[in-house]
Every structure is written in C-alpha cells, then in structure tokens.
Amino acid sequence: MSTLARWRLVLGRYAEQGMPGKLNGQNQRRDQALEYLYGREYEGRGLRKELQPGSLDPSQMTLVTWLNEVRELFPQDTVEIIEKHALDRYGLTELVTDPKTLERLEPNQQLLKTLLTLKGHLNGQVMEVARRIIRQVIEEIRRRLEPEVRQTLSGRLNRFRHSPLAVAQNFDALGTLRRNLKHYDVQRRKLIVEELRFFERNSRRLPWHIVLCIDQSGSMADSVIHSAVMAGILAGLPSFRVKIVVFDTQVVDLSDHADDPVEVLMKVQLGGGTDIAQAVRYCSQIIENPQRTIFVLVTDFCEGASPGELVRAVSALAEARVKLLGLAALDGQAHPVYDRQMAGRLAERGMEIAALTPQRLAQWLVKAIS
C-alpha cells in the first residue's frame, strides 16, 4: 500500500477531494469499513450524514458483514483496536448485549464466524442464543457433508455379499442383470427389472488414529469450522479414533470433545500468533501407534516461530512412518490461502500438501489407509 493511500485511509472520506488519485480494490473496501465505524465521529460532532446519490453499489454493510470485512482486510493487531473502538467508544454492542438483535439475524456461516470472534464478550442470555445459533449452523453443515463422507469412508465394496441398502455408489450392475434375466420379455425385447442389487461394504476392524492439528489464528475461521465438523463425523465412525488439537502460540488438546463440533468451537479462541512447530511436537507426544496414524495439519503454513524447528518436527513424524497431510487453509469460497514456500519445504520432508474440501479429504483418507 502506498504512503498516499495510507494517509487517505487515515484522514477519511473528507480528504478525498484534496488528494490525487482514488482508492480502488481492497483499499476501497478498507475505506468503506473504516467509514462504517469512524464516520460516527462526525455525526457525534453534529455533522449530518450526507445523502449519497443513487448507484448500483452493493448493499450497505450490516454489523455482521462489517465485522467480517474488518477481520479479512486488516492485520490482527489493527483488528483488535478497531473492535475495541466499536464496542467501547461507539457502542456497537447489539450482538453482545441484546439477545433479540441476535435472534433476528439469519443463521449462516458468516454469522457463526462473527460469534466465534466475539465469543469472549458474550454472557448470560446472549451466550445461550449464540450457542443455539452455532449449533443450528453446525448441524446444517454436518447434514450437508455427513452422508457423502460416511459413504466414502464406510469401507471397500464386498463383491461377495449384498446389502439391503440402496446406495447408488454400490450398485451391482451385473448382479442386477443376472437376478432379473428370468423377467426378460421376449416379445417386447426388454428386461423387466424387479429387483436391484447393491454390494455391501467391508468394515475395517483395526481402527486408524487420526490427529487433527488445527491452526486457530485469525485467518483460519472457515477452516476451523469445517475441521471441527469433520472431526465430529470421523469420531462417529468405527474405523477411526480421533484426536483434535488447536493452536496459535499456545496448544489446546480438545480430544475429549472430538465428537461434538459445537463444544470444540466454543473453546476455540480465534486470533493471536502462530507457532506451528510447537503444536506438531505436542501431537507427536500423543501418537500411540505411528504406523496406523494419520496426522492432518490444517494451517496456512505462515510460521511465526522458527521455520527450521517446524521442518525438523515434521521430519521426525515422517521418520516414524506417520502418514502426513498438510491441509492448506481455504477461504469462504474454498480458495486456498497459504505460504507455498513453507508448504514446499514440508512436502520435501514427506508431508503431502493439498487444498481439499471435506468431501475430497474423505477420499484422500480412503486412499491413505488402503
């Protein structure tokens, strides 16, 4: 960002006519986000809000969309200052003090991210409403993901046994043909299918251990949400034993709550720095059977501590024959956002690096344990 653009953002919209050039792209979005909050300073000094001419601009910001914009557009230390000003100086406390305001908002993933961000300010009845909304959104995400994930991970097809469950992926075309040959209509030259056949799936008797190590720094909200949901789905399958660890510069073991995504998210503290190496070392201590363990590191690979320490920690897991997967952070549109150089160094030490949706993660797990 140029020095001129910085001064324009500092001085606000009234400086626009006196400065050359116009803001565009992310700087324009930053200006709109700052104006949403600090424009109240002018109103507080008796200046009337200017009427804007008609346009085809996007809809005006709400408090929820503004909070998400701020967290996306500014560094973490700046975000903390802006949010403190919003709550303490300008009284934007509706979400954290008024349960009726919160109940009127549409439950969705954006609101979920906002509630996780403000969780430390919630209490009493507002916290009860927030928890209910979080559970509602998580259950909706889970309903969308679970059937396909469970189907993918439930086991290989057993081509010697059939199942009463009609699952398209398990359809036995030849078996169905043989079963219904006796119903062939000679005159019409058509096969009348009266019974469909579907293969059963083998269940794996020896469980695999999955350790999910999740970066909870401020930029990781979407990945944290989907990782918590995936942990809950995997924990419900007999083939897996799941442990879940979250980290920033501290490490928190949430394995006791692996089957409950809501409890995981209620204990997550989004924000702070990133010490990936420390988290990897901790996870290495809770791995009981390295050769039947899959270590999944969910992060943007932006290491705040020593990169060399992270490389050494991952190398030690690879030498112990742990299966390693580095999941790059995905934003709200499922676009990967990560430090490719660091990811490349870890790939050289044996960690497979990918940017996967939950469905594709399930397919990767099947491949890894086959």
C-alpha positions in Angstrom: 0.0 0.0 0.0 1.4 3.4 -0.9 2.0 6.2 1.6 -0.6 8.3 -0.1 -3.2 5.6 0.2 -2.4 5.2 3.9 -2.9 8.9 4.5 -6.1 8.8 2.6 -7.4 6.0 4.8 -6.3 7.8 8.0 -7.9 11.1 7.0 -11.2 9.6 5.8 -13.7 10.4 3.1 -13.5 14.2 3.6 -9.9 14.2 2.3 -10.8 12.5 -1.0 -11.2 15.8 -3.0 -7.9 17.2 -1.8 -5.8 14.2 -2.7 -4.8 12.9 -6.1 -6.0 9.6 -7.3 -8.8 7.4 -6.0 -8.8 4.3 -3.8 -9.6 1.0 -5.5 -9.7 -2.7 -4.9 -9.0 -3.7 -1.3 -8.1 -0.1 -0.3 -11.6 1.0 -1.3 -13.1 -1.8 0.8 -10.9 -0.8 3.8 -12.1 2.8 3.4 -15.7 1.6 3.5 -15.1 -0.5 6.5 -13.4 2.4 8.4 -16.1 4.8 7.3 -18.8 2.4 8.7 -17.3 2.9 12.2 -15.4 6.2 12.3 -17.9 8.1 10.3 -19.9 8.1 13.5 -17.3 10.5 14.9 -18.6 13.2 12.5 -22.2 12.5 13.4 -21.3 12.7 17.1 -19.9 16.2 16.5 -23.2 17.5 15.0 -22.5 16.9 11.3 -25.4 15.5 9.3 -24.8 12.3 7.4 -24.6 13.2 3.7 -27.2 11.8 1.3 -25.5 9.7 -1.3 -26.7 9.8 -4.9 -28.3 6.7 -6.3 -26.0 4.0 -7.6 -25.6 0.3 -8.3 -23.1 -0.2 -5.4 -23.5 -3.4 -3.2 -26.0 -3.3 -0.3 -25.0 -1.3 2.7 -23.0 -3.1 5.4 -24.6 -4.6 8.4 -22.7 -5.1 11.7 -22.1 -8.7 10.9 -20.7 -8.1 7.4 -18.6 -5.2 8.7 -17.0 -7.4 11.4 -16.1 -10.0 8.8 -14.7 -7.3 6.4 -12.5 -5.9 9.2 -11.0 -9.3 10.0 -10.3 -10.0 6.4 -8.8 -6.7 5.4 -6.7 -5.6 8.4 -3.8 -7.2 10.4 -4.7 -8.8 13.7 -3.3 -6.1 15.9 -5.3 -3.5 13.9 -8.5 -5.6 14.1 -8.2 -5.7 17.9 -8.0 -1.9 18.1 -10.9 -1.4 15.7 -13.2 -3.9 17.5 -12.3 -2.3 20.9 -13.3 1.1 19.5 -16.5 -0.3 18.1 -17.6 -1.8 21.5 -16.2 0.7 23.9 -16.2 4.1 22.0 -19.1 3.8 19.6 -21.4 1.5 21.4 -21.8 -1.2 18.7 -22.8 -3.7 21.3 -26.0 -5.1 19.9 -24.6 -8.5 19.1 -23.0 -9.0 22.5 -25.7 -7.4 24.8 -29.1 -7.8 23.1 -30.4 -11.4 22.5 -33.4 -10.1 20.5 -31.0 -8.5 18.0 -29.1 -11.7 17.7 -32.2 -13.8 17.2 -33.3 -11.6 14.3 -30.2 -12.4 12.3 -30.1 -15.1 9.7 -28.2 -18.2 11.0 -25.4 -18.8 8.5 -21.6 -19.4 8.4 -20.8 -15.7 8.3 -22.8 -15.1 11.5 -21.1 -18.2 13.0 -17.7 -16.7 12.3 -18.7 -13.4 13.9 -20.0 -15.1 17.0 -16.7 -17.0 17.3 -14.8 -13.8 17.0 -16.9 -12.0 19.7 -17.3 -15.1 21.9 -15.2 -13.6 24.7 -17.7 -10.7 25.0 -20.8 -12.8 25.3 -22.5 -13.8 28.5 -25.8 -14.7 30.1 -28.8 -14.9 27.7 -26.9 -13.7 24.7 -24.5 -16.6 25.2 -27.4 -19.0 25.2 -28.8 -17.6 22.0 -25.3 -17.6 20.4 -24.7 -21.3 21.4 -28.1 -22.2 19.9 -27.3 -20.4 16.6 -23.8 -22.0 16.5 -25.4 -25.5 16.9 -28.0 -24.8 14.3 -25.4 -23.7 11.7 -23.1 -26.6 12.5 -25.9 -29.1 12.2 -26.8 -27.7 8.8 -23.1 -28.0 7.6 -23.0 -31.5 9.1 -26.2 -32.6 7.3 -24.7 -31.4 4.1 -21.4 -33.2 4.5 -22.0 -36.3 6.5 -23.8 -38.7 4.1 -21.1 -38.5 1.4 -18.3 -38.6 3.9 -19.7 -41.6 5.7 -20.3 -43.3 2.4 -16.8 -42.7 1.2 -15.2 -43.9 4.5 -17.5 -46.8 5.3 -15.3 -49.4 3.6 -14.4 -51.1 0.3 -17.1 -52.9 -1.7 -17.6 -56.5 -0.8 -18.3 -58.1 -4.1 -19.3 -61.4 -2.5 -22.1 -60.0 -0.3 -25.1 -57.8 -1.0 -26.7 -55.2 1.1 -30.4 -54.2 1.6 -29.3 -50.6 1.5 -30.0 -48.9 -1.9 -26.9 -46.8 -2.3 -26.1 -45.7 -5.9 -22.4 -45.9 -5.5 -22.6 -49.6 -4.5 -24.8 -50.6 -7.4 -24.1 -54.1 -8.8 -25.0 -53.9 -12.5 -24.0 -57.4 -13.5 -25.7 -58.9 -10.4 -28.9 -57.0 -11.1 -28.8 -58.2 -14.7 -28.4 -61.9 -13.7 -31.1 -61.6 -11.0 -33.7 -60.3 -13.4 -33.0 -62.4 -16.5 -36.0 -64.6 -15.7 -38.2 -61.5 -16.2 -37.0 -60.9 -19.8 -39.9 -60.0 -22.1 -39.2 -61.8 -25.4 -42.0 -60.1 -27.3 -41.0 -56.6 -26.3 -37.3 -57.5 -26.2 -36.9 -55.7 -22.8 -35.6 -56.7 -19.5 -38.1 -56.1 -16.7 -36.1 -55.1 -13.6 -38.0 -56.2 -10.4 -35.0 -56.3 -8.0 -31.9 -54.1 -7.8 -28.7 -55.4 -6.3 -26.2 -53.4 -4.2 -22.9 -54.5 -2.9 -22.2 -54.5 0.8 -19.2 -52.7 2.1 -16.5 -54.2 4.3 -15.8 -52.5 7.6 -12.2 -52.2 8.7 -11.7 -54.0 12.0 -8.4 -52.3 13.1 -9.1 -48.6 13.7 -6.8 -45.9 12.3 -5.9 -43.0 14.6 -6.4 -39.5 13.1 -4.8 -36.5 14.8 -6.2 -33.2 13.5 -3.9 -30.3 14.4 -5.8 -27.1 13.6 -4.4 -23.6 13.3 -6.8 -21.2 15.2 -5.1 -17.9 14.2 -7.5 -15.2 13.0 -7.3 -16.0 9.3 -8.4 -19.6 9.8 -12.1 -19.3 10.8 -13.6 -21.2 7.8 -11.0 -24.0 8.1 -11.5 -24.3 11.8 -15.3 -24.6 11.4 -15.1 -27.3 8.7 -12.3 -29.2 10.6 -14.5 -29.3 13.7 -17.4 -30.7 11.7 -15.1 -33.3 10.0 -13.7 -34.4 13.4 -17.3 -35.0 14.6 -18.1 -37.1 11.6 -14.9 -39.1 11.8 -15.3 -39.7 15.5 -18.7 -41.4 14.8 -17.1 -44.0 12.5 -15.9 -47.3 14.0 -12.8 -47.3 11.7 -11.3 -44.2 13.3 -10.1 -42.9 16.6 -9.9 -39.1 16.5 -7.8 -36.6 18.5 -8.2 -32.9 17.9 -5.7 -30.2 18.8 -5.9 -26.4 18.2 -3.1 -23.9 18.4 -1.9 -20.4 17.9 1.1 -19.7 20.2 -0.5 -22.0 22.7 -1.6 -25.6 22.2 -5.0 -26.8 23.5 -6.0 -30.5 23.3 -9.7 -30.8 22.7 -9.8 -34.6 22.0 -12.4 -35.1 24.7 -14.8 -33.1 22.6 -13.9 -34.5 19.2 -17.4 -35.9 18.7 -19.1 -32.5 19.4 -18.1 -29.7 16.9 -20.1 -27.1 18.9 -18.1 -27.7 22.1 -14.9 -27.6 20.0 -15.8 -24.2 18.5 -16.9 -22.8 21.9 -13.4 -23.5 23.2 -11.6 -22.1 20.1 -10.0 -18.6 20.5 -9.6 -17.2 17.0 -6.7 -14.8 16.8 -3.2 -14.5 18.0 0.2 -15.6 16.6 1.2 -18.9 15.1 3.7 -21.5 16.5 3.1 -24.5 14.3 6.3 -26.3 15.3 5.2 -26.3 19.0 1.8 -27.9 18.0 3.4 -30.5 15.9 5.8 -31.5 18.7 2.9 -31.8 21.1 0.9 -34.0 18.7 4.0 -36.3 18.3 3.7 -37.0 22.0 0.1 -38.2 21.9 0.6 -40.5 18.9 0.5 -44.1 20.2 0.8 -46.2 17.0 2.7 -44.2 14.4 2.3 -46.7 11.6 -1.5 -46.6 11.9 -1.7 -42.8 12.5 -2.7 -40.1 10.1 -1.5 -36.6 11.1 -3.6 -33.8 9.4 -2.1 -30.3 9.9 -4.7 -27.7 9.0 -2.9 -24.3 8.6 -1.9 -21.5 6.2 1.7 -22.6 6.9 2.6 -19.0 7.9 5.0 -20.0 10.7 5.6 -17.3 13.3 8.3 -19.2 15.1 11.5 -20.8 13.7 10.8 -22.4 10.2 13.7 -24.8 10.9 12.0 -26.1 14.0 8.8 -26.8 12.1 10.7 -28.7 9.3 12.5 -30.8 12.0 9.3 -31.6 13.8 7.6 -32.8 10.6 10.7 -34.8 9.6 10.6 -36.7 12.9 7.0 -37.7 12.3 7.8 -38.8 8.7 10.7 -40.9 10.0 8.3 -42.6 12.5 6.2 -43.6 9.4 3.2 -41.5 10.4 1.1 -40.6 7.3 1.3 -36.8 6.9 -1.2 -34.5 5.3 -0.9 -30.7 5.3 -4.3 -29.1 4.5 -3.9 -25.6 3.2 -6.4 -23.0 4.6 -9.4 -22.4 2.5 -11.3 -19.2 2.5 -15.1 -18.8 2.4 -15.1 -19.5 -1.4 -12.9 -22.6 -1.0 -9.9 -20.9 -2.4 -6.5 -22.0 -0.9 -4.6 -19.3 1.0 -1.2 -20.4 2.3 2.6 -19.9 2.4 3.6 -22.0 -0.6 7.3 -21.8 0.2 6.9 -23.3 3.6 4.5 -25.9 2.3 7.0 -26.9 -0.3 9.7 -27.4 2.4 7.4 -29.7 4.3 6.5 -31.6 1.2 10.2 -32.3 0.7 10.2 -33.9 4.2 7.3 -36.3 3.4 4.1 -34.3 4.1 1.6 -34.4 1.3 0.2 -30.9 0.7 -3.3 -30.3 -0.6 -6.2 -27.9 -0.5 -9.2 -30.1 -0.1 -12.8 -29.7 0.6 -14.2 -32.0 3.3 -15.5 -34.5 0.7 -12.1 -34.7 -1.0 -10.5 -35.1 2.4 -12.6 -38.2 2.9 -11.5 -39.6 -0.5 -7.8 -38.9 0.5 -8.3 -40.7 3.8 -9.6 -43.8 1.9 -6.6 -43.7 -0.4 -4.2 -43.3 2.6 -5.5 -46.3 4.5 -6.0 -48.6 1.6 
